[in-house]
Amino acid sequence: MDLADVTVHIDETLAQVGLDGIENALRRLDGVVSVGRRADKRHLMVVKFNPDKLKAVDIVQCVRNEGVHAELIGL
């Protein structure tokens, strides 16, 4: 299986509970393999996914559905 990854930039400054909610929403998407973030760069999430099941635009839309502004970076 080929995997891809994208970095999602979250514009808002969120509390831990908000970030955890976004991370959990991403993990529920069929095709997401992992979600990671660093403590010193809380506004960035790296999502590893199966591109045969999911598109990068679906990932950023999932984050936006959580009520925040976000965009993909590094594409």
C-alpha positions in Angstrom: 0.0 0.0 0.0 1.3 3.4 -0.9 0.9 6.1 1.7 0.9 9.9 1.4 1.1 12.6 4.0 0.0 16.2 4.3 0.5 18.9 6.8 -2.6 20.8 7.9 -2.2 24.3 9.3 -4.8 25.3 11.8 -5.3 29.1 11.9 -6.9 29.4 15.3 -5.0 28.9 18.6 -6.9 26.1 20.3 -6.8 24.5 23.7 -5.7 20.9 24.1 -9.3 19.6 24.1 -10.0 21.3 20.7 -6.9 19.9 19.1 -7.7 16.4 20.5 -11.2 16.7 19.0 -9.8 17.5 15.6 -7.3 14.7 15.8 -10.0 12.3 16.8 -12.2 13.4 13.8 -9.3 12.9 11.5 -8.6 9.4 12.9 -12.2 8.4 12.1 -11.8 9.1 8.4 -11.5 5.9 6.4 -8.0 5.8 5.0 -6.2 7.8 7.7 -3.3 5.8 9.1 -1.9 8.3 11.6 -2.2 11.8 12.9 0.7 13.5 14.6 1.6 16.9 16.1 4.5 18.4 18.0 4.0 20.2 21.4 6.0 23.2 20.1 4.0 23.5 16.8 0.5 22.8 18.0 -1.1 24.5 15.0 0.3 21.9 12.6 -0.9 18.3 12.2 0.7 15.8 9.9 -1.7 13.2 8.5 -0.5 10.0 6.9 -3.2 8.4 4.7 -4.0 6.0 1.9 -4.6 8.1 -1.2 -6.6 5.2 -2.7 -9.3 5.8 -0.1 -9.0 9.5 0.7 -8.0 12.8 -0.9 -6.0 15.6 0.8 -9.0 17.9 0.3 -11.1 15.5 2.4 -8.7 15.8 5.2 -8.7 19.6 5.3 -12.5 19.6 5.0 -12.7 17.4 8.0 -10.7 19.9 10.0 -12.9 22.8 8.8 -16.0 20.8 9.7 -14.7 21.1 13.3 -15.3 24.8 13.1 -11.8 26.1 12.5 -10.0 27.7 9.5 -7.3 25.4 8.1 -5.3 24.9 4.9 -2.9 22.3 3.6 0.8 23.3 3.4 3.7 21.9 1.6 1.8 20.6 -1.4 
